Amino acid sequence: MRQIYDEIYLISNSQLSDRDLNSLANNGLYDHFLQRKNSGYDFCAWSDGIKAYGYDQLDKFDNLTLMNDTCFGPFWDFKPTFDKFTNKTNVDFWGITNNRSHTVKPENSSSVTLPDHIQSYFVTFKRQVVISQSFHDFFANIKVLDDVVQVIIQYETAMTKFFEDRGFKSDVLFDTRKMPWNNMLTHDFSVFNMPALIQRKIPFLKVKAFMIWSTHPQTPLLVNKLIQESEYPFGLVANHMSVYDYPDRPYLISYKVLDLPVSIASDKPELKIAIHLHAFYPDLVQDFVDNFEQFVGQYDLYLTTDTLEKQQQLEAMSLPNVKQIVSGFKKGRDVLPWMSLTRTLSDYDVVGHFHTKKSLDNDWIVGESWRNDISEMLVKPAQSIFDEFVKHPELGIFINDVPTTFNFNYGPSYLGERELLPFKEKLWSQIKFDKKANLQESSTTVMSYGTMIWYRPKALENLLSLEISDDVPEEPLPYTSILHAFERLLVYVAWANGYDYRISKNKSLTNGFISNVAQNNMLKVEAINVLNNDKGLYSRIGQKRSLNLLFATPKYAFRAAKFLIKYNLLRLKNKLR
């Protein structure tokens, strides 16, 4: 936008930090700045800004644009569009999109008919409007309204008619009044018809549109179109939406995956690092520590295990950087020991949580493959991961991509996740969040398979501070438990606490989370049909077993086969009908 505008006036209704302001100023992104209270929405902000700048000072400009931050963009070169409207002598003010006249009924009020109007996220007034008494009358008389609906009624939708009634002529880049809207929830194209906007290369796309279209099957295609034809860095959209919308929308996930380089640890780390390693299998500890020494560098090591005998075994190993070795954790696997260290680990900038992973229900290769994947994704690129934490203060958690074993077997499935939902909801209800955050059902679960992560302590503090030991079953652990729910909630708790996440790419496969979306979208539809036709079918073949683990575990292969036979017979019977 800088190539178009001689001056940029930034008005913020929220308190900007010195760091943010310096970043904006150093990059030449504003000439004037106004910090104000969060009242009156955008119209009061514009009114205050115009008043502070001075109505008499505006006559030196040919155009004055009012914008707000409800949209991303411009996705395409905007200068030709701006020049086109500037050269239209029969246009006095213009915008990007409009909305047609319609009737609304505010709460506790009678119905109101709104006129055709330019949508106020972008409106440009030419000099003849700006220097007029009409412009002064409109913006000098903006009142602070607490109800956004009243702001829309009295200012946004009234503004176009106000100036047109005084003889000024308007225009828009995309006149949506001429378009049918049969398949839309409402006739607001700026929010409810992203395909029409992208097809016409409309430069600004609303944040709310990405929220409305977040789970639509066309959205990944639309995003791909933007990437192919626009130079706008879509990562800005992805990083914003994963915090302010839900973090695992299918179109977002690939932008969270980083292909990280491996490097040997530096001598001067910028972060204070701790690692918690739960050592249920002491014979695997040395390999972990050797990798920590080579790739993590300076760190403090906290070891936990289940028995005193193992604790003594660990002490005899004379491991470097050890701050504490604690035993006595008879249940809770790696999770309860980790939670016991919450207060201690809170003093660090970034913490790694790991455990000595084996898979006793499967052949040795499953556990070894899983451990190797974790090392390749979270330990060897540790320096790159730390760099991401330094560069992005909003980054709260770094997880591994889907391990190789799950790319060739089922990961979390729709039916399996349904069984875990009560455990997830119970944990979620106990967490005290600073803001309201709902737990939603989604096509996939973005989680760290195996519960091994790097994280900022603040991002997970309210989850790790819970007392859940009474809800943790004794071994052998069932396939659906509160520990499985805990594993699935890490990214979502960080999100609810206002933090973003990244995924360290598994270099040996394509993105497993994306594949899991496709699998579960198909499985969800078919499974619901099956369950609706025969509600007792799933319970009769073992309701307390996760479907993904039925498929992956030889112990339950026969049971899984029986389910699939009945499932496919029922599908066939339905087709024959």
C-alpha positions in Angstrom: 0.0 0.0 0.0 3.0 2.3 0.6 3.5 2.8 -3.2 0.0 4.4 -3.4 -0.1 6.5 -0.3 2.1 9.5 0.6 1.2 9.3 4.2 -0.2 6.5 6.4 -1.9 7.3 9.7 -2.1 4.2 12.0 -4.8 4.3 14.7 -4.9 1.5 17.3 -7.8 0.7 19.6 -5.5 -1.7 21.5 -2.3 -1.0 23.4 0.6 -1.6 21.1 3.9 -2.6 22.7 7.1 -0.6 22.1 8.4 -3.6 20.3 5.5 -3.6 17.8 5.7 0.1 17.3 9.4 0.1 16.7 9.0 -2.8 14.2 6.4 -0.8 12.3 8.4 2.4 12.4 11.7 0.8 11.4 10.0 -0.7 8.3 8.5 2.7 7.4 4.9 1.4 7.8 3.4 4.5 9.2 3.9 8.3 9.4 1.5 9.2 12.2 0.2 7.1 15.1 -2.7 7.5 17.4 -3.2 5.3 20.4 -6.8 5.4 21.8 -9.1 3.6 24.0 -11.0 0.6 22.7 -14.4 2.4 22.3 -16.6 3.2 19.4 -15.1 0.7 16.9 -13.5 1.8 13.7 -15.8 4.8 13.0 -14.8 6.5 16.3 -11.2 5.7 15.5 -11.4 7.4 12.1 -13.2 10.4 13.6 -10.5 10.8 16.2 -7.8 10.4 13.7 -9.2 12.9 11.2 -9.7 15.4 14.1 -6.2 14.9 15.4 -4.7 15.4 11.9 -6.9 18.4 11.2 -9.7 18.8 8.7 -7.9 21.8 7.1 -4.8 19.7 6.6 -6.5 17.1 4.4 -7.1 19.4 1.4 -3.5 18.8 0.2 -4.4 15.2 -0.7 -6.2 14.0 -3.8 -7.6 10.9 -2.0 -8.2 9.9 1.6 -8.7 6.1 2.3 -10.3 4.8 5.4 -9.5 1.1 6.2 -9.8 -1.2 9.1 -8.0 -4.4 10.0 -10.9 -6.9 9.3 -9.2 -8.1 6.1 -6.0 -9.5 4.6 -4.4 -8.2 1.5 -3.9 -6.8 -1.0 -3.5 -10.2 -2.6 -2.8 -8.7 -6.1 -1.1 -5.5 -7.2 -3.5 -2.8 -6.0 -2.1 0.2 -7.8 -3.8 -0.4 -11.2 -7.2 -0.6 -9.4 -6.5 2.5 -7.4 -5.4 4.4 -10.5 -8.5 3.3 -12.4 -10.9 4.7 -9.9 -8.8 7.9 -9.4 -9.2 8.6 -13.1 -13.0 8.1 -13.1 -14.2 11.7 -13.2 -17.8 10.6 -12.5 -16.9 8.9 -9.2 -16.5 10.9 -5.9 -16.0 8.0 -3.4 -15.6 4.3 -3.9 -15.0 0.9 -2.2 -14.2 -2.7 -2.8 -17.5 -4.4 -2.3 -21.1 -3.4 -1.4 -24.1 -4.9 0.1 -27.7 -4.6 -1.0 -30.6 -3.1 1.0 -32.0 -5.5 3.6 -33.9 -5.5 6.8 -32.5 -6.3 10.2 -34.0 -6.5 13.7 -31.6 -5.4 16.4 -32.2 -6.9 19.9 -34.8 -5.0 21.9 -35.6 -2.8 18.9 -37.9 -2.7 16.0 -36.9 -3.7 12.5 -34.7 -1.4 10.4 -34.3 -1.3 6.7 -30.7 -0.7 5.7 -29.9 1.0 2.4 -27.5 -0.2 -0.3 -24.1 0.6 0.9 -20.3 0.4 0.4 -18.8 -1.9 3.0 -16.6 0.2 5.2 -13.5 -2.0 5.5 -12.1 0.0 2.6 -13.6 3.4 1.3 -11.7 6.1 -0.6 -12.9 9.7 -0.7 -11.7 12.0 -3.4 -10.6 15.6 -2.5 -14.0 17.1 -3.5 -15.6 15.1 -0.8 -13.0 15.5 1.9 -12.9 19.3 1.8 -16.8 19.5 1.8 -18.9 20.5 4.8 -20.7 17.2 4.4 -17.5 15.3 5.2 -16.9 17.4 8.3 -20.6 17.0 9.4 -20.5 13.2 9.1 -17.2 12.5 10.8 -17.2 15.2 13.4 -20.5 13.9 14.8 -19.6 10.2 15.3 -20.7 9.1 18.7 -19.2 6.3 20.9 -21.6 3.4 20.5 -21.0 0.2 22.5 -23.3 -2.0 20.3 -21.6 -3.0 17.0 -25.0 -3.5 15.4 -25.9 0.2 16.1 -22.5 1.2 14.6 -23.4 -0.7 11.4 -26.9 0.9 11.3 -26.0 4.4 12.1 -22.6 4.7 10.4 -21.5 2.0 8.0 -24.7 1.4 6.2 -25.8 5.0 6.4 -22.6 6.6 5.1 -23.1 5.8 1.4 -26.6 7.2 1.4 -25.5 10.3 3.4 -23.0 11.3 0.8 -25.1 10.3 -2.2 -28.0 12.4 -0.9 -25.6 15.4 -0.9 -24.9 14.9 -4.6 -21.7 12.8 -4.5 -21.5 9.7 -6.7 -20.1 6.3 -5.6 -18.8 3.2 -7.2 -17.3 -0.2 -6.1 -14.9 -2.7 -7.6 -17.4 -5.6 -7.2 -21.1 -4.7 -7.3 -22.6 -7.6 -5.5 -26.1 -6.3 -5.8 -26.2 -7.7 -9.4 -25.2 -11.2 -8.3 -27.6 -14.0 -7.3 -27.0 -15.4 -3.8 -29.2 -18.5 -3.8 -26.5 -20.7 -2.2 -25.4 -18.2 0.4 -26.4 -17.9 4.0 -26.8 -14.1 3.5 -26.1 -11.7 0.6 -22.8 -10.4 2.1 -20.4 -11.6 -0.6 -17.4 -10.2 1.4 -17.9 -13.0 4.0 -20.0 -15.7 2.4 -18.7 -16.1 -1.1 -14.9 -16.4 -1.2 -14.9 -18.2 -4.6 -16.6 -15.2 -6.2 -14.0 -12.8 -4.7 -11.0 -14.9 -5.6 -12.3 -15.5 -9.1 -12.5 -11.7 -9.6 -9.1 -11.1 -7.9 -10.7 -8.9 -5.3 -7.6 -7.5 -3.5 -8.9 -7.7 0.1 -10.3 -10.9 1.8 -12.1 -10.6 5.1 -10.7 -12.4 8.2 -14.3 -13.5 8.9 -14.5 -15.1 5.5 -11.7 -17.4 6.3 -13.5 -18.3 9.5 -16.8 -19.0 7.7 -15.1 -21.0 5.0 -12.6 -22.8 7.4 -14.0 -26.3 7.0 -15.5 -26.0 3.5 -14.0 -28.6 1.1 -13.3 -25.9 -1.5 -11.2 -23.8 0.8 -7.9 -25.6 0.3 -8.4 -25.2 -3.5 -9.1 -21.5 -3.0 -6.0 -21.1 -0.9 -4.0 -23.0 -3.5 -5.3 -20.6 -6.2 -4.2 -17.6 -4.1 -0.7 -19.1 -3.7 -0.4 -19.8 -7.4 -1.5 -16.4 -8.6 -0.7 -14.0 -5.7 2.6 -12.9 -4.3 1.0 -12.2 -0.9 2.8 -14.3 1.8 0.0 -16.6 2.8 1.9 -17.6 5.9 0.6 -14.3 7.4 -2.9 -15.6 7.0 -2.1 -19.0 8.3 -0.3 -17.7 11.4 -3.1 -15.3 12.2 -6.0 -17.7 11.6 -4.5 -20.5 13.6 -4.5 -18.3 16.7 -7.8 -16.4 16.2 -9.8 -19.2 14.6 -9.4 -22.9 15.4 -5.8 -24.2 15.0 -6.3 -27.3 12.9 -8.3 -26.2 10.0 -7.3 -28.4 7.0 -6.2 -25.4 4.8 -3.8 -24.2 7.6 -1.9 -27.3 8.6 0.6 -27.5 5.8 1.7 -23.9 6.7 2.6 -25.1 10.1 5.0 -27.7 8.9 8.6 -26.7 8.7 11.4 -28.6 7.0 14.1 -27.8 9.5 17.9 -28.0 9.0 20.0 -30.0 11.4 23.0 -28.3 13.1 25.3 -29.0 16.0 24.6 -27.1 19.2 25.9 -23.6 19.6 27.9 -22.5 22.7 25.9 -19.4 23.3 22.2 -20.2 23.5 19.7 -17.3 23.6 17.2 -19.3 25.6 17.4 -21.0 28.9 16.6 -24.7 28.1 15.4 -27.6 30.3 14.6 -31.1 29.3 12.4 -33.6 31.1 13.1 -37.2 30.2 10.9 -39.9 31.7 13.1 -43.0 31.8 10.9 -46.0 32.2 13.4 -47.9 30.1 16.9 -46.9 31.4 18.6 -48.8 28.6 17.4 -46.2 26.2 18.5 -43.1 28.2 22.1 -42.9 27.0 21.1 -42.6 23.3 18.7 -39.7 24.2 21.4 -38.0 26.3 24.0 -38.4 23.6 21.7 -36.7 21.1 20.9 -33.9 23.6 24.6 -33.3 24.1 25.3 -33.0 20.4 22.2 -31.1 19.2 20.7 -29.3 22.1 23.8 -27.9 23.8 23.4 -26.1 27.1 20.4 -27.4 29.0 19.3 -28.7 32.4 18.2 -32.4 32.6 15.4 -33.6 34.8 14.9 -37.4 34.9 12.0 -39.3 36.3 11.3 -43.0 36.6 9.0 -45.5 38.3 11.2 -47.5 40.8 14.0 -46.7 43.2 16.0 -49.4 41.6 15.9 -47.6 38.2 16.7 -44.3 39.9 19.9 -45.8 41.3 20.7 -47.3 37.9 20.3 -43.8 36.4 22.4 -42.2 39.1 25.2 -44.7 38.4 25.3 -43.6 34.8 26.9 -40.2 35.7 24.9 -38.4 33.0 25.8 -34.8 32.3 23.6 -31.7 33.1 21.4 -33.7 35.5 19.5 -31.4 37.9 17.3 -34.0 39.5 16.4 -37.7 39.4 13.1 -38.7 40.9 11.4 -42.1 41.2 8.1 -43.4 42.6 5.8 -42.8 39.6 3.9 -46.1 39.5 1.2 -44.9 37.1 0.6 -42.0 34.7 3.4 -43.1 32.4 5.4 -39.9 31.3 2.5 -37.5 32.0 2.1 -37.5 35.8 5.9 -37.3 36.3 6.0 -34.3 33.9 3.1 -32.6 35.6 4.9 -33.0 39.0 7.8 -30.8 37.6 5.5 -28.0 36.4 6.6 -25.4 38.9 10.3 -26.2 38.6 10.2 -26.1 34.8 8.4 -22.8 34.7 11.7 -21.0 35.3 12.9 -21.9 31.8 12.3 -20.2 28.4 11.7 -23.4 26.5 11.3 -26.9 27.8 11.6 -30.3 26.0 9.5 -33.2 27.2 10.6 -36.7 26.1 10.4 -40.3 27.2 12.0 -43.6 26.4 9.5 -44.9 23.9 8.9 -48.6 23.3 5.9 -50.3 21.7 5.4 -53.6 23.6 2.2 -54.5 21.7 4.0 -54.5 18.4 7.3 -55.8 17.1 10.5 -54.0 18.1 10.6 -52.1 14.8 7.6 -50.0 15.7 9.1 -48.5 18.8 12.5 -48.1 17.2 11.0 -46.4 14.2 9.0 -44.1 16.4 12.0 -43.1 18.5 14.1 -42.5 15.4 11.4 -40.3 14.0 11.2 -38.2 17.2 15.0 -37.8 17.2 15.0 -36.7 13.5 12.1 -34.3 14.0 12.6 -32.8 17.5 16.1 -33.4 18.7 18.5 -33.1 15.8 17.0 -29.9 14.5 16.8 -28.4 18.0 18.8 -25.3 17.1 16.4 -24.5 14.3 13.5 -25.0 16.7 15.0 -22.7 19.2 15.5 -20.1 16.5 11.8 -20.3 15.7 11.0 -19.6 19.4 13.3 -16.6 19.4 11.9 -15.1 16.2 8.2 -15.7 17.1 7.2 -14.7 20.7 3.7 -16.0 19.9 5.0 -19.5 19.2 4.1 -21.7 22.2 4.6 -25.3 21.2 6.6 -27.3 18.6 5.4 -30.9 17.8 6.6 -33.7 15.6 4.9 -34.6 12.3 3.0 -37.9 12.0 5.5 -40.7 12.7 6.2 -43.0 9.8 4.4 -46.0 11.3 1.1 -44.0 11.2 1.4 -43.0 7.6 1.0 -46.6 6.7 -1.6 -47.4 9.4 -4.5 -45.5 10.8 -3.8 -42.5 12.9 -6.6 -41.0 15.2 -9.8 -41.9 13.5 -13.2 -40.3 13.7 -14.7 -43.2 15.8 -11.7 -43.5 18.1 -11.8 -39.7 18.8 -15.5 -39.9 19.6 -14.7 -42.4 22.4 -12.0 -40.0 23.8 -14.3 -36.9 23.7 -15.6 -37.3 27.3 -12.1 -37.5 28.6 -11.1 -34.4 26.6 -14.1 -32.5 27.7 -13.5 -33.3 31.3 -9.9 -32.1 31.1 -10.9 -29.0 29.2 -13.6 -28.1 31.7 -11.0 -28.1 34.5 -8.6 -25.7 32.8 -8.8 -22.1 33.7 -8.4 -20.0 30.5 -8.1 -16.2 30.4 -10.6 -16.1 27.6 -13.6 -18.3 26.5 -12.3 -21.2 24.3 -14.5 -24.0 23.1 -13.3 -27.5 22.3 -14.5 -28.4 18.8 -14.8 -31.6 16.8 -12.6 -31.5 13.7 -11.6 -33.7 10.8 -8.2 -34.4 12.3 -6.4 -34.1 15.6 -3.1 -32.1 15.5 -1.2 -33.7 18.2 2.3 -34.8 19.1 2.1 -38.6 18.6 3.8 -39.9 21.7 3.5 -36.7 23.7 7.0 -35.4 23.1 7.3 -31.7 22.4 9.2 -28.4 22.9 7.1 -25.7 24.6 7.0 -22.4 26.4 6.0 -23.2 30.0 3.3 -20.4 29.9 1.6 -22.0 26.9 0.7 -25.2 28.9 0.9 -24.1 32.5 -2.8 -24.3 33.2 -3.0 -27.8 31.8 0.2 -29.1 33.5 -1.0 -27.7 36.9 -4.1 -29.8 37.0 -4.5 -32.7 39.5 -5.6 -35.7 37.4 -3.9 -38.6 39.2 -7.3 -40.0 40.5 -8.5 -40.2 36.9 -5.4 -42.1 35.6 -6.0 -45.8 35.4 -3.5 -48.4 36.6 -1.5 -50.4 34.1 -2.1 -52.1 31.7 -3.5 -48.8 30.3 -6.7 -49.1 28.3 -6.7 -47.8 24.8 -9.0 -44.9 25.7 -8.0 -43.0 28.8 -7.4 -39.5 30.2 -3.8 -39.8 29.2 -4.7 -40.3 25.6 -7.0 -37.2 25.9 -4.1 -35.3 27.5 -1.8 -36.2 24.5 -4.4 -34.8 22.1 -5.0 -31.5 23.9 -1.5 -30.0 24.0 -1.7 -27.9 20.8 -5.3 -26.9 21.6 -4.5 -25.7 25.2 -1.6 -23.7 23.8 -4.0 -22.2 21.2 -6.6 -21.4 23.9 -3.9 -19.6 25.8 -3.1 -17.4 22.8 -0.1 -19.3 21.4 0.7 -20.6 17.9 2.3 -23.9 17.0 4.6 -25.5 14.5 5.2 -29.0 13.2 8.6 -30.4 12.5 8.4 -32.2 9.1 8.9 -35.9 8.9 11.3 -35.9 5.9 10.4 -39.5 4.9 6.8 -38.9 4.1 4.1 -36.5 2.9 2.2 -34.5 5.5 0.4 -37.1 7.6 -2.1 -34.7 9.2 -3.4 -33.7 5.7 -3.9 -37.4 4.8 -5.6 -38.0 8.1 -8.2 -35.3 7.2 -9.1 -37.0 4.0 -9.4 -40.4 5.7 -11.6 -39.1 8.5 -13.8 -37.1 6.3 -14.6 -40.3 4.4 -14.8 -42.5 7.5 -17.0 -40.0 9.3 -19.7 -40.0 6.7 -19.7 -43.8 6.3 -19.4 -44.5 10.0 -22.4 -42.2 10.8 -24.5 -44.1 8.2 -23.5 -47.4 9.7 -24.1 -46.3 13.3 -27.5 -44.9 12.4 -28.5 -48.1 10.6 -27.3 -50.4 13.4 -26.7 -48.5 16.6 -25.7 -51.7 18.4 -23.1 -52.8 15.9 -20.2 -50.7 17.2 -20.9 -51.4 20.9 -21.2 -55.2 20.2 -17.7 -55.4 18.7 -15.9 -53.6 21.5 -16.9 -50.0 22.1 -14.0 -49.3 24.4 -11.4 -50.0 21.7 -10.2 -47.1 19.5 -10.7 -48.0 15.9 -7.2 -46.8 14.9 -5.7 -49.2 17.5 -7.9 -52.1 16.4 -6.3 -51.7 13.0 -2.8 -51.2 14.2 -2.5 -53.8 16.9 -2.3 -57.5 15.9 -3.8 -58.5 19.2 -7.1 -57.1 18.0 -6.8 -57.9 14.4 -9.5 -60.6 14.5 -11.9 -58.3 16.2 -11.2 -55.6 13.7 -11.7 -58.0 10.8 -15.2 -58.9 12.3 -16.1 -55.2 12.4 -15.0 -54.6 8.8 -16.9 -57.6 7.6 -20.1 -56.5 9.3 -19.4 -52.9 8.3 -19.0 -53.7 4.6 -21.9 -56.2 4.5 -24.1 -53.4 5.9 -22.9 -51.0 3.3 -23.6 -53.6 0.6 -27.1 -54.2 2.0 -27.8 -50.5 1.9 -26.6 -50.2 -1.7 -28.8 -53.1 -2.7 -31.8 -51.4 -1.2 
